[in-house]
Amino acid sequence: MGIIPIDLQGIEQWAGCIAGIIFGLIVQGDAQEYFVHMFETLAKRTKIQYRLNPLQHLDVWSIPAFLFAGWGWSGRRVEEPAYFPPRPIPRFLVPLAGPLANFAMVGILSSFYIFLPFAFLEIAIAINIQMALANLIIPLPPLALGRALCSAFEVLRPQRRTLEFSGTLIILALVLLEYAAHWEIFRPLILEPSAVILKWVLYR
């Protein structure tokens, strides 16, 4: 069905969940930075400042989503530098680099799982799959697809922070309602496909 952290039991499961969230947040934030730097002139390319401190990527508003839904978003916003092309498609792709990096992390962790088939790694992999799917499917900011839509359309760019705050409240309300009332809102879209992908990745 998928991983919901609030339902986990045991130190190993919780450690895997926390590790998965930390890895997922860091790669989501730093992948956006890397994508932006790809447009810099090679001769003038500056060093990418990777941020390995997970607190620099954590949005405290995402914590309830992680706990009750098993997915969330990175709080890091990458400002587009002067050399970045001011066109809709590149702007649209910047936030989407984050969830694509989550899939890359799934590949890395799955390689370790071949030799170390522990529940710790399985849960960390599952969390990254769920983060990737949620950010690619739900068109509300602060999730990546919602941010991408706000960035791509010039008319929405000035209202990005307002839209992101509103989207955050809507997402959290739906997540808590889904968990408390057992409504099927996000689970069929995220947790069920994530379970299928996890099974394919680990046991194919």
ZISULSUL-V592150 format. One record per pair of residues at least 12 apart in sequence whose C-alpha atoms are under 7 Angstrom apart, sorted by the first residue. I is the first residue (numbers start at 0). J is the second residue. D is the distance in whole Angstrom. If there is no record, write none. Layout:
i=I j=J d=D
i=I j=J d=D
This chain:
i=0 j=190 d=6
i=0 j=191 d=5
i=0 j=194 d=6
i=1 j=190 d=5
i=1 j=191 d=6
i=1 j=193 d=6
i=1 j=194 d=5
i=2 j=69 d=6
i=2 j=125 d=7
i=2 j=126 d=7
i=3 j=66 d=7
i=3 j=67 d=6
i=3 j=68 d=6
i=3 j=69 d=5
i=4 j=16 d=7
i=4 j=66 d=5
i=4 j=67 d=7
i=4 j=69 d=6
i=5 j=66 d=5
i=5 j=67 d=6
i=11 j=118 d=7
i=11 j=119 d=6
i=12 j=118 d=7
i=12 j=119 d=6
i=12 j=122 d=7
i=14 j=119 d=7
i=15 j=119 d=4
i=15 j=120 d=6
i=15 j=122 d=5
i=15 j=123 d=5
i=16 j=122 d=6
i=16 j=123 d=5
i=16 j=126 d=7
i=18 j=123 d=6
i=19 j=123 d=4
i=19 j=124 d=7
i=19 j=126 d=6
i=19 j=127 d=6
i=20 j=126 d=7
i=21 j=53 d=6
i=23 j=101 d=6
i=23 j=127 d=6
i=24 j=53 d=7
i=24 j=56 d=6
i=24 j=57 d=7
i=24 j=72 d=7
i=24 j=73 d=5
i=25 j=51 d=6
i=25 j=53 d=6
i=25 j=56 d=6
i=26 j=97 d=7
i=26 j=100 d=6
i=26 j=101 d=7
i=27 j=73 d=6
i=27 j=97 d=4
i=27 j=98 d=6
i=27 j=100 d=6
i=27 j=101 d=7
i=28 j=56 d=6
i=28 j=73 d=6
i=28 j=75 d=5
i=28 j=97 d=6
i=29 j=49 d=6
i=29 j=50 d=7
i=30 j=96 d=6
i=30 j=97 d=5
i=30 j=100 d=6
i=31 j=77 d=7
i=31 j=93 d=6
i=31 j=94 d=6
i=31 j=96 d=5
i=31 j=97 d=6
i=32 j=77 d=6
i=33 j=47 d=7
i=34 j=93 d=6
i=34 j=96 d=7
i=35 j=83 d=7
i=35 j=93 d=7
i=38 j=83 d=6
i=39 j=82 d=6
i=55 j=75 d=7
i=56 j=73 d=5
i=56 j=74 d=5
i=56 j=75 d=5
i=57 j=73 d=6
i=57 j=74 d=5
i=58 j=73 d=6
i=58 j=74 d=4
i=64 j=171 d=6
i=64 j=174 d=6
i=67 j=174 d=7
i=67 j=175 d=7
i=67 j=178 d=6
i=68 j=174 d=6
i=69 j=126 d=6
i=69 j=129 d=7
i=70 j=126 d=7
i=70 j=129 d=6
i=70 j=130 d=5
i=70 j=133 d=7
i=71 j=130 d=6
i=72 j=141 d=7
i=72 j=142 d=6
i=87 j=151 d=4
i=87 j=152 d=7
i=88 j=151 d=7
i=90 j=147 d=7
i=90 j=150 d=6
i=90 j=151 d=5
i=91 j=147 d=4
i=91 j=148 d=6
i=91 j=150 d=6
i=91 j=151 d=5
i=92 j=147 d=7
i=94 j=143 d=5
i=94 j=146 d=6
i=94 j=147 d=6
i=95 j=143 d=6
i=95 j=144 d=7
i=95 j=147 d=7
i=98 j=130 d=7
i=98 j=131 d=4
i=98 j=134 d=6
i=98 j=135 d=7
i=99 j=131 d=7
i=101 j=127 d=5
i=101 j=128 d=7
i=101 j=131 d=6
i=102 j=127 d=7
i=102 j=128 d=6
i=102 j=131 d=6
i=105 j=124 d=5
i=105 j=127 d=6
i=105 j=128 d=7
i=108 j=120 d=7
i=108 j=124 d=6
i=109 j=201 d=7
i=125 j=197 d=6
i=128 j=193 d=6
i=129 j=189 d=6
i=129 j=190 d=7
i=129 j=193 d=6
i=132 j=189 d=6
i=133 j=189 d=6
i=139 j=166 d=6
i=140 j=162 d=7
i=140 j=163 d=5
i=140 j=166 d=5
i=140 j=167 d=7
i=141 j=163 d=5
i=141 j=166 d=6
i=141 j=167 d=6
